[in-house]
């Protein structure tokens, strides 16, 4: 099930634009496609240095849920 997202974000620095606009990838079960949260200074699954992430290597604990807003909760210490 392919999803296309049109994003109106405009880069301020043309040298930082990710030039491979169309990415077609099928993500196998047990793997995650991760996205960086800083467009200028982070890498994500589009980069060969990151690639897809094996779910077995993801460690963490959900401490806070912010969205959806009607279900905000904190479970941390």
C-alpha positions as a Python dict, from the first residue, in 0.01 Angstrom:
ca = {
    (1, 'X'): (0, 0, 0),
    (2, 'X'): (192, 301, -125),
    (3, 'X'): (125, 639, 32),
    (4, 'X'): (226, 966, -132),
    (5, 'X'): (265, 1268, 92),
    (6, 'X'): (286, 1612, -63),
    (7, 'X'): (489, 1833, 168),
    (8, 'X'): (499, 2210, 119),
    (9, 'X'): (823, 2249, 320),
    (10, 'X'): (1079, 2469, 147),
    (11, 'X'): (1449, 2430, 209),
    (12, 'X'): (1629, 2751, 293),
    (13, 'X'): (1972, 2620, 189),
    (14, 'X'): (1968, 2465, -163),
    (15, 'X'): (2293, 2277, -89),
    (16, 'X'): (2110, 2075, 178),
    (17, 'X'): (1828, 1943, -44),
    (18, 'X'): (1793, 1566, -58),
    (19, 'X'): (1811, 1514, -433),
    (20, 'X'): (1654, 1168, -465),
    (21, 'X'): (1291, 1278, -460),
    (22, 'X'): (1125, 948, -553),
    (23, 'X'): (1204, 662, -321),
    (24, 'X'): (1040, 329, -391),
    (25, 'X'): (1110, 73, -122),
    (26, 'X'): (929, -225, 17),
    (27, 'X'): (993, -262, 388),
    (28, 'X'): (1011, -625, 497),
    (29, 'X'): (837, -748, 812),
    (30, 'X'): (1054, -691, 1117),
    (31, 'X'): (1220, -376, 985),
    (32, 'X'): (1150, -4, 1026),
    (33, 'X'): (1199, 290, 792),
    (34, 'X'): (1319, 570, 1020),
    (35, 'X'): (1302, 941, 943),
    (36, 'X'): (1534, 1205, 1083),
    (37, 'X'): (1377, 1496, 1266),
    (38, 'X'): (1629, 1759, 1156),
    (39, 'X'): (1629, 1809, 781),
    (40, 'X'): (1972, 1967, 771),
    (41, 'X'): (2166, 1766, 1030),
    (42, 'X'): (2029, 1414, 1055),
    (43, 'X'): (2038, 1097, 853),
    (44, 'X'): (1754, 853, 810),
    (45, 'X'): (1667, 534, 622),
    (46, 'X'): (1717, 708, 288),
    (47, 'X'): (2089, 715, 363),
    (48, 'X'): (2295, 401, 296),
    (49, 'X'): (2477, 469, 625),
    (50, 'X'): (2148, 409, 814),
    (51, 'X'): (1922, 199, 593),
    (52, 'X'): (1635, 0, 735),
    (53, 'X'): (1646, -74, 1108),
    (54, 'X'): (1590, -423, 1247),
    (55, 'X'): (1306, -405, 1504),
    (56, 'X'): (1503, -641, 1731),
    (57, 'X'): (1768, -371, 1771),
    (58, 'X'): (1525, -103, 1887),
    (59, 'X'): (1531, -64, 2264),
    (60, 'X'): (1312, 177, 2449),
    (61, 'X'): (1017, 241, 2670),
    (62, 'X'): (727, 470, 2599),
    (63, 'X'): (716, 723, 2882),
    (64, 'X'): (486, 986, 2738),
    (65, 'X'): (221, 995, 2469),
    (66, 'X'): (138, 1337, 2332),
    (67, 'X'): (-81, 1252, 2033),
    (68, 'X'): (-368, 1209, 1990),
    (69, 'X'): (-425, 1506, 2217),
    (70, 'X'): (-737, 1362, 2380),
    (71, 'X'): (-523, 1067, 2502),
    (72, 'X'): (-214, 1244, 2644),
    (73, 'X'): (-56, 1043, 2922),
    (74, 'X'): (271, 1013, 3112),
    (75, 'X'): (399, 676, 3234),
    (76, 'X'): (757, 767, 3327),
    (77, 'X'): (925, 779, 3664),
}
